[in-house]
Amino acid sequence: MNLSWQLARRFRRGKSSNRYISFVSLSSTLGIGLGCFVLIILLSVMNGFERELRERLLAIIPHAELFSINQQGIVDWRAYQQVLGEDPRIKEVEPYTKITGMIQQGSALKAVELTGMQINANIPARWQNEISQDDWRQLRQGPNQVLLGQGILNKLALKPGDKLSVVIPAVTEDLTFAAPKNLYLTVAGSIHVGGELDNLIGIMHLATASEQAGIKSGAQGLRFQFYDPFAAYSIIREVGYGFPQAVYMSDWTRTQGHLYDDIRLVRVVVYIALSLVIAVACFNIVSSLVMAVKEKQASIAILKTMGATDNQIRNTFVYQGLLNGLIGVFWGTLLAVITAPNLSLIVGKLEDLLGVKVLSGDIYFIDFLPSQLQLNDVLLTVLVAIVLSVLATLYPAQKAAAIQPARALH
C-alpha cells in the first residue's frame, strides 16, 4: 500500500506531456468540489426553511382543531379544555370561534378570517413576536376591538382607532343563506406574521365572535398546540374519535402542509440532481485516468518487470483518482461549512447591494433566506462524493493492471 501511495503521488505530481490530461484532471477536481459546495449549501437552506416553518409558522397557527358541526358549539368546553390540557402530548388548549367575512371600507372590500379568542392580560407566548404590547393592551379596551393582519391594514389604508364594517354571511338552521349581517369593529392594532396570513388574519374577543356567529355555547371549537407538531395528524384523530360530541377535525397538515411537503420534495430533488453533478464530475476522473494509463504504459511495464504486482499497479491508479476526489471534496466542503452558517447575512448584503429581494415577506412566511448547517448532511455529502470518486477509478485501474510488460515495452 505504501509503494502504491508513493507512486500515485509521483504520477500526479509529474508533469504530463499532454496538457489535456492535466486539464481534465483539474476539471474533475473542480467539479467534485463545486458539487459538494452547492449540495451542502442547498441542503442547509432546506434545513433553514424547515426550522423556520417549525419555529415561526407552526408556533402561531393551531396545530389542530375540533369544531362543532352546528351552531350549538362545543358544549361545556371549559371542562374539556381542562381535561384535554392534562394530556402530556398537548401543550395548550384554547376555545375559539371563527368568522369569515368581508371588510367594507368605503368602496373597497377585503376578505378576512376573524378568530375570536380569550383575551387575557398578557399576550400568549406564541404571539409575542407578532403583536406589540401596546396593540394587545388596546385590544383589551373593549369587546369590539380587533387586531388585523398588516397586509389588510396596508391594502385598506387602515390605522389604529379607525372604525370598520365586516359583512358576515348568515346561515339558517336549514343551511340556507339569509340577509348578511354587519359587524362594526374598531382597529386596535396590527398582526405581522408574514406571507399570505398577513392578508387574511384577524383577532377579536371570543364572546363578541360567538355572539355574532350565533354560537350558543360560547365557543365554536377548541384549538390545540402540541409539543410535537408533526404528530398532530394522529393525536387529533385520537382525541376527535373519543370526543363525546359530534365534531369536525382538522390539523395544520391540511391547511399548511403543502409548505412542508414542498420543502421535503425540493430537498430530495436537490440531493438527486447535485449527486448526479458530482457523478458527472467523476466521469472526468475516468477520462483522465484512462489517458494517464495510456501515457504511462512504459512506466507500468518497467514497474512490473521490477516486481510490482497487479494489485500494486491497480491501487496506484485508484489512489491517484481518489486524490483528485479528496482534494475537491475537501475544498468544496470547507467552503460550504464556512459559507452556510453565514448565508443569510451574505444574501442580505447582496440584496442591499443589488437592490433586489430574494424572498418577499408579502408572499412567503419569511423575508430572508434561512440556513441551518447539519453535520449529517456534510458527512453524507462527503461519503457520496468519495464513494463515487473511488468507483470512477476502478475501470482505469483494472486496465493498468492488465498491461503486459513485453507488449508495452515492444
C-alpha positions in Angstrom: 0.0 0.0 0.0 2.9 2.4 0.8 4.5 1.8 -2.6 1.2 2.3 -4.4 0.6 5.6 -2.5 4.0 6.9 -3.3 3.6 6.0 -7.0 0.2 7.7 -7.1 1.6 10.9 -5.6 4.6 10.9 -8.0 2.4 10.2 -11.1 0.1 13.0 -10.0 2.9 15.5 -9.4 4.8 14.5 -12.5 4.5 16.9 -15.4 2.4 15.3 -18.1 3.4 15.7 -21.7 -0.2 16.0 -22.6 -1.7 19.2 -21.2 -5.2 18.0 -22.0 -4.9 15.2 -19.4 -3.9 17.8 -16.8 -6.9 19.9 -17.7 -9.4 17.0 -17.5 -7.9 16.0 -14.1 -8.2 19.6 -12.8 -11.8 19.9 -14.1 -12.8 16.7 -12.3 -11.4 18.1 -9.0 -13.2 21.4 -9.5 -16.4 19.7 -10.5 -16.5 17.5 -7.4 -15.6 20.5 -5.2 -18.3 22.6 -6.7 -20.9 19.8 -6.4 -20.1 19.3 -2.7 -20.2 23.0 -2.1 -23.6 23.6 -3.8 -25.2 20.5 -2.3 -24.3 21.3 1.3 -25.4 24.9 0.8 -28.8 24.0 -0.7 -29.4 21.3 2.0 -28.6 23.9 4.6 -31.2 26.2 3.0 -33.8 23.4 3.1 -33.0 22.8 6.7 -33.4 26.5 7.4 -36.8 26.6 5.8 -37.9 23.6 7.8 -36.7 25.2 11.0 -38.5 28.5 10.3 -41.7 26.6 9.4 -41.5 24.8 12.7 -40.4 27.7 14.9 -42.4 30.6 13.2 -45.4 29.4 11.3 -46.2 26.3 13.5 -45.7 28.4 16.6 -48.6 30.7 15.5 -51.2 28.7 13.6 -53.1 26.0 15.6 -51.7 22.5 15.2 -55.1 21.0 15.2 -58.8 22.0 15.7 -62.0 20.4 16.9 -65.1 22.3 15.9 -68.9 21.8 16.2 -70.9 20.6 13.3 -73.7 23.1 14.1 -74.5 26.4 15.8 -74.6 24.7 19.2 -70.8 24.9 19.5 -68.7 22.9 22.0 -71.0 22.1 24.9 -69.2 22.6 28.3 -66.0 23.5 26.5 -64.3 24.7 29.8 -64.4 21.1 31.2 -63.0 19.6 28.0 -60.3 22.3 28.0 -59.2 21.3 31.4 -59.3 17.6 30.8 -57.5 17.7 27.4 -54.9 20.1 28.8 -53.7 17.3 31.1 -52.6 15.2 28.2 -48.8 15.2 28.2 -48.7 15.5 24.4 -50.8 18.6 24.4 -49.1 21.9 25.1 -52.1 24.2 25.1 -55.9 24.0 24.5 -57.9 27.2 23.9 -61.5 27.9 22.8 -62.2 29.8 19.6 -64.9 31.0 17.2 -64.1 31.7 13.6 -65.9 34.2 11.4 -65.3 34.6 7.7 -66.5 37.8 6.1 -65.7 40.9 4.0 -64.3 44.1 5.4 -66.1 47.0 3.8 -64.1 50.3 3.9 -65.6 52.9 1.6 -65.8 51.3 -1.8 -63.0 48.7 -1.0 -63.7 45.1 0.1 -61.2 42.7 1.6 -61.8 39.1 2.7 -60.9 38.4 6.3 -60.9 35.5 8.7 -61.6 36.7 12.2 -60.8 34.4 15.1 -62.4 35.0 18.5 -60.2 34.0 21.4 -59.9 34.6 25.1 -58.2 38.0 25.6 -56.2 37.8 28.8 -53.9 40.3 30.5 -50.8 39.0 28.8 -50.0 38.2 25.2 -49.9 34.5 24.6 -46.3 33.3 24.3 -46.6 32.3 20.7 -47.9 35.7 19.6 -45.3 37.9 21.4 -43.2 38.4 18.3 -46.2 39.2 16.1 -48.2 41.5 18.3 -46.9 44.5 20.2 -47.7 45.2 23.9 -49.5 48.4 23.0 -51.7 46.8 20.4 -52.6 44.0 22.8 -53.4 46.5 25.6 -55.7 48.4 23.2 -57.4 45.2 22.1 -58.4 44.6 25.8 -60.1 48.0 26.0 -63.5 46.8 24.6 -65.4 43.9 23.1 -65.5 45.4 19.6 -61.7 45.9 19.3 -59.9 43.9 16.6 -56.3 43.2 15.5 -55.8 42.8 11.8 -53.0 41.5 9.6 -50.6 44.1 8.4 -51.4 43.3 4.8 -55.1 44.1 5.4 -54.2 47.4 7.0 -52.0 48.3 4.1 -54.5 47.5 1.4 -57.4 49.3 3.1 -55.2 52.2 4.4 -56.4 51.5 8.0 -54.7 52.6 11.2 -55.4 52.0 14.9 -58.6 53.8 16.0 -60.3 53.5 12.6 -63.9 52.1 12.5 -64.7 49.4 10.0 -67.7 47.2 9.0 -67.4 43.5 8.4 -70.1 41.8 6.3 -70.9 38.4 7.7 -73.0 35.8 5.9 -76.0 34.5 7.9 -76.8 30.8 7.7 -80.2 29.5 8.9 -80.9 26.1 10.5 -81.8 24.5 7.2 -78.4 25.7 5.8 -80.0 28.4 3.5 -78.5 31.9 3.4 -80.3 34.8 4.9 -79.5 38.5 4.6 -75.9 39.2 5.7 -75.2 40.9 9.0 -72.9 43.9 9.6 -70.4 43.7 12.4 -68.9 47.1 13.4 -65.4 47.0 14.9 -62.5 49.3 15.9 -59.0 48.7 14.8 -56.8 48.1 17.9 -53.5 47.4 16.1 -51.8 45.1 13.7 -50.5 41.5 13.5 -47.3 40.9 11.4 -46.9 37.2 10.7 -45.6 37.3 7.1 -46.8 35.8 3.9 -50.4 35.2 2.9 -51.6 35.1 6.5 -51.0 38.9 6.8 -53.6 39.4 4.2 -56.3 37.3 5.9 -55.9 37.0 9.6 -57.7 38.9 12.4 -58.1 38.5 16.2 -61.1 39.6 18.3 -62.9 38.8 21.5 -64.3 35.3 21.9 -67.6 36.5 23.3 -68.2 39.0 20.5 -67.4 36.5 17.8 -69.6 33.8 19.3 -72.5 36.2 19.7 -72.2 37.4 16.1 -71.8 33.8 14.7 -74.8 32.6 16.8 -72.8 30.0 18.7 -74.9 29.1 21.7 -72.3 27.6 23.9 -69.9 30.5 23.6 -67.1 28.6 21.7 -67.3 27.1 18.2 -64.4 24.8 18.8 -61.1 24.0 20.6 -57.6 24.7 19.1 -54.6 22.7 20.1 -50.8 23.3 20.3 -48.8 20.1 20.6 -45.3 19.6 21.8 -44.6 17.7 18.6 -46.5 19.4 15.8 -45.6 16.6 13.3 -47.7 14.2 15.4 -50.8 16.5 15.0 -52.5 14.2 12.4 -52.5 11.1 14.7 -53.2 12.9 18.0 -56.2 15.0 16.8 -57.8 11.9 15.4 -57.3 10.0 18.6 -58.9 12.9 20.5 -61.6 13.5 18.0 -62.8 9.9 17.7 -63.1 9.7 21.5 -64.9 13.1 21.8 -68.4 12.7 23.2 -69.9 15.3 20.8 -70.0 15.1 17.0 -67.2 17.4 15.8 -65.1 18.1 12.7 -61.4 17.5 12.9 -58.6 19.5 11.2 -54.9 19.8 11.5 -52.1 22.0 10.2 -51.1 19.4 7.5 -54.4 20.0 5.7 -54.1 23.8 5.7 -50.3 24.5 5.7 -48.9 21.0 5.0 -48.2 21.9 1.4 -45.3 24.1 2.6 -43.7 21.2 4.5 -44.3 18.8 1.6 -42.7 21.2 -0.9 -39.6 21.6 1.3 -39.2 17.8 1.6 -39.7 17.3 -2.2 -37.2 20.1 -3.1 -34.7 18.6 -0.7 -34.9 15.2 -2.4 -34.8 16.7 -5.9 -31.8 18.8 -4.9 -29.9 15.9 -3.5 -30.5 13.7 -6.5 -29.7 16.4 -9.0 -26.5 17.5 -7.3 -25.4 13.9 -6.7 -25.6 13.5 -10.4 -23.5 16.6 -10.9 -20.8 15.0 -8.7 -21.2 11.8 -10.6 -20.7 13.7 -13.9 -17.5 15.3 -12.5 -16.3 11.8 -11.5 -16.5 10.8 -15.2 -13.7 13.2 -15.8 -11.7 11.1 -13.3 -12.3 8.1 -15.6 -11.2 10.1 -18.7 -8.1 11.5 -17.1 -7.0 8.1 -15.6 -7.6 6.3 -18.9 -5.4 8.8 -20.7 -2.8 8.6 -17.9 -2.7 4.8 -18.1 -2.2 5.1 -21.9 0.6 7.6 -21.3 2.3 5.6 -18.5 2.3 2.2 -20.2 6.1 2.1 -20.5 6.5 3.1 -16.8 3.9 0.5 -15.7 5.7 -2.2 -17.8 9.0 -1.3 -16.2 7.5 -1.4 -12.7 6.1 -4.9 -13.4 9.5 -6.2 -14.6 11.0 -4.9 -11.4 8.5 -7.0 -9.4 5.4 -4.7 -8.9 2.2 -6.8 -8.6 -1.1 -6.3 -10.4 -2.7 -5.2 -7.1 0.0 -2.5 -6.5 -0.5 -1.1 -10.0 -4.2 -1.2 -9.6 -4.0 0.5 -6.2 -1.7 3.2 -7.6 -4.3 4.5 -10.0 -7.1 4.1 -7.5 -5.2 6.3 -5.1 -4.4 8.8 -7.9 -8.1 9.2 -8.8 -9.0 9.2 -5.1 -6.6 12.1 -4.5 -8.4 14.2 -7.1 -11.7 13.4 -5.4 -10.4 14.1 -1.9 -8.9 17.5 -2.9 -12.2 18.5 -4.5 -14.3 17.2 -1.5 -12.0 19.0 1.0 -12.1 22.4 -0.6 -15.8 22.2 -1.5 -16.8 21.1 1.9 -14.6 23.6 3.7 -16.1 26.5 1.7 -19.6 25.2 2.3 -19.0 24.8 6.1 -17.8 28.4 6.2 -20.5 29.9 3.9 -23.6 28.0 5.1 -23.9 29.5 8.7 -23.4 33.0 7.3 -25.6 32.6 4.2 -28.4 34.7 5.5 -26.0 37.6 6.2 -24.3 37.2 2.8 -27.6 37.1 0.9 -28.8 40.1 2.9 -25.7 42.2 1.9 -26.2 41.2 -1.8 -29.8 42.2 -1.6 -28.8 45.6 -0.3 -26.1 46.0 -2.9 -28.2 44.9 -5.9 -31.5 46.4 -4.7 -33.4 43.1 -5.2 -35.3 40.9 -2.7 -34.9 37.2 -2.8 -37.9 36.4 -0.6 -40.7 38.9 -0.2 -42.5 39.0 3.1 -45.8 39.7 1.3 -45.7 36.3 -0.4 -43.6 34.0 1.9 -43.9 33.4 5.6 -40.3 34.8 6.0 -38.5 37.6 4.2 -34.9 36.3 4.4 -33.1 33.2 3.2 -32.7 30.9 6.1 -29.8 28.4 6.6 -29.0 25.7 9.1 -25.9 23.6 8.7 -26.3 20.0 9.9 -23.4 17.6 10.4 -25.3 14.7 8.9 -25.7 16.5 5.6 -22.0 17.2 5.5 -21.0 13.7 6.3 -23.4 12.2 3.8 -22.3 14.5 1.0 -18.6 13.7 1.7 -19.3 10.0 1.8 -21.3 10.1 -1.5 -18.5 12.1 -3.3 -15.7 9.8 -2.0 -17.6 6.6 -3.0 -18.3 8.0 -6.5 -14.7 9.0 -6.8 -13.5 5.5 -5.9 -15.9 3.9 -8.3 -14.7 6.1 -11.1 -11.1 4.7 -10.7 -11.9 1.0 -10.9 -12.1 0.7 -14.7 -8.8 2.6 -15.5 -7.0 0.9 -12.6 -8.0 -2.5 -13.9 -6.8 -1.5 -17.4 -3.5 -0.5 -15.9 -3.1 -3.8 -14.0 -3.9 -5.8 -17.2 -0.9 -4.2 -19.2 1.5 -6.9 -20.5 5.2 -5.7 -20.0 6.6 -7.4 -23.1 3.9 -5.9 -25.4 4.1 -2.4 -23.8 7.9 -2.3 -24.0 7.9 -3.6 -27.5 
